[in-house]
Amino acid sequence: MWIRAETVADHDAIHRLTAAAFASAKHASGTEARIVDALRDAGALSLSLVADIDGRVAGHVALSPVTLDDGSTGWYGLGPVAVDPRDQGRGVGSALIRAALAELSALRAAGCVVLGDPAYYTRFGFRRHTSLRYPGAPAEYFMALSADAAFPSADVAYHPAFSVA
């Protein structure tokens, strides 16, 4: 498996993969593939990595900037993270997330937030921090990690692309 930046040639495969990965996911909205497309179209896909297995896109992770209402900058949202159903449970998603977080560190990002299953995302260092809030979502599923262990007190907003229908 090779983790690499997406290319234009990967866009259709990423869309199909994301749709397939979330097709039977418990908390999926059904819009995840369109969110990635909308982020890319808006120039807000800060990082887009694929897991390449034998020349096919087996997984994808997106990172995009988030807005904190206290004015803090340098924060990103992780997701969607998608893995081809036939490759799930083989470490593809974990490898993508670790690579994405390493890239954020190299960019000197202030921190990263994720909306997802705590049983999965805590293994990467994400934790619930009551000072960071994502209104409208169950608090236990909204987690963050910070580059310097400081967490602002703020409401977080994802890019408008996350509102695509």
N, C-alpha and C positions, 0 to 999 in steps of 0.2 A: 504494500500500500504506500502510495506517495501522496503527501499533502502538498497542494500547490494552490496558487492564486487562480481564480476562474479566468477563462478566456472567453471571447465572444462566441467561439464555437461551442462552449459549454452551456449557454443560456437555455436552450430548449431542453437539454438533458436535466438541468437543475430544476426547471419548471415541472417536468414530468416526475422527477424523483421526489420533489417536495410534495406534490399532489398525492403520489402513491404512499409516501411515508406517513402522511397525516390522514389518509382516507379512513382508517379505522382507529385512529387515536382517540382516547376517551374524552379529552378536553379540546379537541381541534375545532376550529371555527369553519374550516373548509376554505379559508381565504389565504392560507399560508403561502402558497405558490404565487398568488397575485401580489401579496405583500412584498415578496422578494423582487418581483418584476417592478413594482411601483417604487420601491427604494432605489433600484438601479436607474429607472427612468428619471427620478428626481435628483440623481447625483448624490444620494444620501446613503449609498451602500459603501460604508467606510472600509470594510474588509469583507471579502467574499472568497472563502477557501473551499476547495473540493478535495475529497478523498478519491484518488484515482487508483483503481484496481484493474490491472491488465488493460488499461486504455479506456475503461468505462468509469463514469461518474457514479460512485457508490455512496457518496455522502456530501453534504454541504452545510456550511455554517455561515451565517451573516452577522455582521456587527454594524450598527448604525448609531449616530449620535442621539443622545436623549437630552432633554431640557430639564433643568432643575429650577424651581421657581424662586430659589434664593440667589440665583445668579451664578452659582458654581459652574465651572466649565470643565471640559475634558472628560466627561462621563459618556459611556456608551451602553447600548443595550445589546445583549447577546440573544440572537435568535432571529428567525427560526433556525433550528438545527434539525436537519433531516438526514435519515439514513435509509437506503434502499431496504425494503422489508426483508429481502433475502440475506442481507448483510447485518441486520440488527442482532445485537448480542455478541458481536465479534470485536468490539473495541473501536469501531469506526467513529462513532459519535464522540467517545472520550478523546480519541486522538485529535479530532477536529477542534474540540473545545480547548484542549491544552495548547494546540498550535495557535488558536485565535487569542487566547489569553497571553501567550508569549509575545505575539505581535503587539498587543495593547501595551504590554510592559515596555517593549522597544520604542513605542510611540510616546512613552511617558504619560499615558492616560491617567487621569485622577482616579478612575474607578469604572466599574461595570455593574450593571443590574441585569437580572433575569427574572422572568415570570415563568415558573415551572415547578416541577415536582421536587420538593426538598430532599427526598430520599436519593434522588439522582444528583442534583446540583451541589449539595453540600460536599461531595467528594472532591470538588474542584476549589473549595474554599468559600463558596457563597454561603452567606448566613443572613438571617432576618435581622434587620436593624430598624427599630421602631422610629428612628429619626428620618428615615427615608420611606416615603409612602407613594403607592400607586393607587390613587382613588378608584374605587369601583372593583378592585380585584381582592380576592381573599388575602389578607395580610400574610398568612403563613406561606403563600406561594410566591411572594415578591421578596427577592433576596439580592444582596449586593456583596461586592468585595471592593476594597479600596487599596490603592497603591501605597498609601502611607498610614493606614489604619484609622484615618480620620473620616468621619461620616457626617456630611452636612445635614441640617434639619430642613427637609424640603419635600415638596410633592414633585414627582417625576412624571414627565410626559414623553411618550414615544413620538417618533416622527409621524406626521399625518398619514403616511403610507399605510400605517397599521390600521387605519379606519376604512380601507377599501372593502367594498361589498362584493 
